[in-house]
Amino acid sequence: MSLIAINTSQNVNINFNIASIGVRILAFGIDMLIKAAYLLVAYLLFFRVFHLGLYLDQLDTWSVMAVIILITMPIHIYTLVCESLMEGQTFGKKITKIKVVKIDGFQAGFGDYLIRWFFRLIDVFSNSGVVGLITMIISKNNQRLGGIASGTAVILLKNPVTISHTILENLSADYIPVFPQVIALTDNDVRIIKENYQKALVTNDKEILSKLSTKIKGILKLELLPNQFTDRQFIGVIIKDYNFYTAKEV
């Protein structure tokens, strides 16, 4: 499985697994099923319940086309809207645990999703998707033309990576991180933090916990509310958040 190294805005390199072509096709298939379900519901609602067909028979061809386009508009903009609102995911991508990201480490924006959506006309819907498939096969990061043009790639979430086991943490599937600033730390920083944290817990050394907590807050420029976390809780959250954002887990 191919890896992509993304350099974040904090100049931290994080390795992700590139989503395979098979997984992306599966996500696409799920999205197509969702679109098909919408079309079925729309047909039953407009033509069986409201008998829209009787009204369309009285209209000219251009007016009929305009009405049909209006009814089917949700499926045309489905990908663009979903990726914009769900931060790089459609429902198919969410189910298969893949996501669109910028290769330069910045958060993909509406403009990037718009470029990807526009190029779908070439990548996906021309020649039955052959163009997109060939481009993904020959490109370095399994990118179709839309991905290359927008500087984006599709990655697998929660990637296994090679790292010292001293900094790994078990995270629950529904874990919610608190401090995104932790990606400014390095693996070695977190290893040192965890080693001192664990020693302090064994000896119940509150002084070390306090100094360690203060040091981390200074490095990350964090200002916490009074009594928001104890020193022990704060350091534990920092370690878990780092594992979450760098996708390191046992």
N, C-alpha and C positions, 0 to 999 in steps of 0.2 A: 504494500500500500504506500503510495507516494506521500511525502511530507511537504508542507510549505512553511517556511519561516517568515512570520510576520513581525516587522519591527514596529512596535507601538509608539505612540506619540511621546512616551516617557523613555524612549530608546531602549526598550526591553524586548529581546527576541523571544517569541513564543512559537513553538512548533505545533502545527495542526495537521491532522490527516486530511488529505484531499478526498472529497466524496467520490466514490467510484461511479462509473457510468451506470452500472446496474442499479445502484441506490437512487440515482437521480431519475432514471427512467421509472422506477417504482413510485417515486414522489410525484412525477408527472402523471402517471396512471391514476393515482389517488385523486389528484386535482381534476383530472378529466372526468372521473366518476362523480365528483361533486358538481361539476358543471352540467353533466348529463342529468343529474338529479334536479338541478334548478330548471333546466329546460323542460323536464317532464312535469314538474309542478306548475311552471308558467303556462304550459300548454293546457293542462287540465283546468287551471284557474281562468285563463282568458278565453279559451275556445270552448270549453265544456260548461263552465259555470256562467260566464258573462257573454258567451256566444259572440265573441269578437269577429268571427268569420263573416257574420251577416253584415256587419258594418264595413269590413274590408272590401266586400263585393261591390260596394257603392263608391269606392275610391279609385283613383287612377293608380297606375303602376308605381310612380314615384312616391306617392303618399303611402301606399302599402309597404314599400321598402323602408320608408322612414319609421313607420310604426313597428315593423319587425326589428329594425336596428335598435330602437328604443327599448323594446322588450328584452332583447338579447344582450343589451349593453353590459349588464353585470358580468357575463362570462367573458366579454372582450377585455374588460379592465380588471378582472379578478386578480391576476398575478401582480399587476402594478399596485393595486390597492392593498392587497394582503402584505406584500413585501414592505411597503411603505409604513403600514400600521403595525406590523408584527416584527419589525427590525430584521428584515432579510429572510423571512419565512412565509410560505404559504401553509395551508393546512396539511398538504402533502409533505412538505419539507419538515413541518413540525412533528408529524407522525414518524417520519423516518429519521428524525434527529439530524438534519442537515441545515445549513444556513449560509446565506450570501454575506461575504465580508469583503472589505477593501484590502487589497494586497499591501497597501502602504501603511496599514495599521489604524487608519482613521475610520470612524463610523460611516458606513455607506449612507448616502442621502437620497432624497427623492430624485435628483438628477441622475444618479447612478442607476436606480431602479427603472427610471424612464428610458434610459439608453438600452438596458437589458430587455425591457418590454418591447421597445421598437424593433430591436434586432431579432426578436422572436419571429417576425414576419419572414425573415430569411432563414434563421437557424432551424426553426421548428415547423413552420407551416409551408415552406417551399420545398418541393421534392420530397414530401413525406418525412421531413426531419433529417434527411441524409446530410445536408450541409452542416447542421449542428453536431451530428454524430461524428462525422469525419474530423471536424475541427477539434472536438473534445479528445479524440483519439491521438491526434498528432500534436496538440498543444502541450506545453510543459505542465500546466496545472489543471488539466482536464477542462479547459475553458472553451466555451463556444464563442462565436464572434461577439455576442453581446457582452460576455465577460471580459474579453480582451479589450473591447472599445471602452468599457467603463472602469477597467482596472480592478475588477472584482473576481472572486473565485468562490466556489461552493465547498464548504468544509464539513467534516463530521464533528458533532459536538461531543465533549467529554472524551477526548483522545487519550489513549495510553501513551506515555512518553517515558524515556529513559532518564532517571534521576535518582539521587541518593535517597534511600528509603527513610532516612532520618527526618525528612520534612513532609512525608506523606500523612494524610489524614483521611479517615473514613467520613464521607459526606453522604447525608441522606439525599434521596432523589429530589426532594422538595426544598433542599437547603437554599436559603435566600441570603446572598452576601450583603454586607453592610458598608464596607469601605473599598470602593473601586481603586482608591489611591495605592493599594498594596502592590499593584503591578509595577510600581516604581522600585520595589525591592528586588534583590537578586536571590537565586537559590541559596547562595552562601549566607546572605543576610538572614534568611528564614531558618537555615540550619542552625546558625548561632543563636538566634532568638529562641528556637524550640529547645535547644540543649540547655540553655540557662533557665528557661521557663520550667522544664521538667525537673531540673535540680532544685529550683526554688520550691516547687510543689512538694517534693520529697521531704525537704527540711522545713517546710512552711516558713520560708524566709520572705517575709513581707517587704523587707527593705529592697531586696533584689528585684522583686516583682514591681515595686514602685519605680525604681530606677529604670528598669527595662521598659516599663510602660511609658514613662516620661521621654525616654530616648526615642521610642517608636513614634510617638506623637510629634516630636520635634522634626524627625526625618520626613515624615509624611505630611507635616503641617496640618495636623488635625486639631480641631477645637471641639471637645465634647461637652455636653451639658453636664452640670454637677450631678453626680450619682447616676449617670447614665449607664456606666459599667464599673464594676470593681476592676482593679488592676488584673486580677486573675482572669476575669471574664473577657476583658478587652484583648489581652494577649492571645487567648484562645481563639477569639473571633478573627484576629489578624491572621493567624496561621491557617485557619480554615478558609478564609477569604482568598488567601494567596493560592491555596490548592484549587479553589473553585475557578478563579480567573485564569490560571495557567493550566487548567484541566489535568491536574495531577491527582490521582486517587489510588487507593490500594486495590 
